[in-house]
Amino acid sequence: MTDTVLDVRGLSCPLPVLKANRVLRGLPAGARLRVLATDRASVTDFQVFCRETGHALVSFADENGIFSFTIKRCTQDA
């Protein structure tokens, strides 16, 4: 299964997390979403979002100010 990619570069808090949540709700359990963001606050936002919803933050990378998050959708509706 390939990752779904969501590009939210240029958007500020809380939009990256809100848009990611909307996409995740449409994905099947276990599917992965890769989010590309530039808002520094998104680093903390996605950690908290995953902890509170049960989704798994599989990976995080910072490449020259572009943050990449890979999130695995939980098995229940969050």
C-alpha positions, 0 to 999 in steps of 0.5 A: 500500500502506498502512502497518501501525501498531503501537502500543507506547506505554507499553512499555519496552525491549526490548518495542517492538523485539521486537514490531516485529520480530514484526510485520515478519516477517509482512509482505511484503518492501518493506512499511512498518510505522509504530511509535508508542512512548513509551520514549526508549530506542526512538530508539536501539533502532530505529536499531540494530535497522534497521542490524543487520537490514537494514530501512530506517528511512524516517522518525522523528518526535517529537511531544510525547514520542510517537516515530513510526518508519516502517520498510520491511521488507527484501527478505530474512528478518532 
